[in-house]
């Protein structure tokens, strides 16, 4: 197959920016063999900067800007950041020694001018006081889609409330907006997310923008102070732990609020952050279920409830179609907007192949993920109110598990295979350390269009990373092939055969564990709760009751939820500790 010179140049540029050959092959649809030939023939390795710190920074910038990161990419990103910090420590140590030598000039943070006696005054970290604001606005707008530009035009609304499709760049955009506006106004920004890890996405994007626009590395973790032409603007990155919000004030951003438990409590803690009239509030999320405590806040029902209590007439809120036309200010003062996948495509987004997504997701999933319809969990076996209790911020809840460090305790693994178009799901779960203790989901790994061998290899990597005591694999369809490969390196792997009885046991076990509050997973893993809400009772042709999620041999559905259940089955419907007590609790 022949390729154009433009394709070769694009591949070369991506290689210099830190992408790997396999990543370039996928992005540009070019055969790997061709890319390796180009690399060797044109000496890309020699032409690329050989400074390891430059290469690490390029790779960090690339991974930070990539949406929907895989678990491997997240681990790689943390590792690269650690290496970069080590480089910076060595450089600072060297510069401090040089600054202490008589007759030397400059030093860390200095201007490079010779000293005339005494210690040289350093400029502040994160110093943006000399920026060109016109150039900043040009950089900010470069690459925005129409709906993102529209969000910028409405940034001064007191409250923006946005219901959005998945993967349309909302977190990326609001990070960009907040950083640019902080530099242009000197106003504080406060980011509140369901977990510490999710809040780090905001920080990661902002650090990437600082490198891209100003070639500057930002200092600060939970709090970053920016020295702007308009004063010091502080960026706060918080999780929903209420204690962390005390004392912060500024423009408030709350992401994925429909997946945060106890929204009323969250609102009571975070609203004071933006009490002053100069501050603004932005809430944005993909939909969960109408039973979520945030739904009245979105629908306007909460506002009408207060009017009813005051004997005032109820008001009508804009319909869905109106909210999809670029947003509108509503009777309660909030500016609301719905941005579906179709809306994003219509307004300039070129990142999606809708026809492929329609093949890969069931109608119910597609409506929720991309059309911004709420799940109806009234007929679901698992209710959102129960599932919300499973959502935690690991940084606050799991003190024995540290990010980036190997968990040494026993681990159970559940695997749900890919079918014709959907992806495979792997759940890595910390087993209870005491009888009747809690299960904790450590990792959620999704793979699409990946060969059986690659799926088995990923499971093998997990057995090398963790103290794996159990692997449960659904052997329906493609799962049988992966199961045979896994048994080569893990002979104790357990096959799960999907029968009516087996599915009933899986669901009953999950009901038992969830109702007893014995399982937790990171709040950002919203697909697990979404999957459980899609499981419902149904009746087979011969009148037997079973459980399903519109799942067939060719169409996967609720994959993460089923993978969780495959891991939980290791304990059995009646665990040993229950047998000793003579007590059984199911559902």
Beta strands, then each sheet from edge to edge (+ up, - down):
strand 1: 159-164
strand 2: 189-193
strand 3: 223-228
strand 4: 231-239
strand 5: 251-255
strand 6: 281-285
strand 7: 328-329
strand 8: 334-339
strand 9: 391-392
strand 10: 410-416
strand 11: 424-430
strand 12: 439-447
strand 13: 467-474
strand 14: 494-496
strand 15: 519-522
strand 16: 536-539
strand 17: 545-548
sheet 1: 3+ 4- 2- 5- 6- 1- 8- 7+
sheet 2: 9+ 15+ 12+ 11- 10+ 13+ 14+
sheet 3: 16+ 17-
end
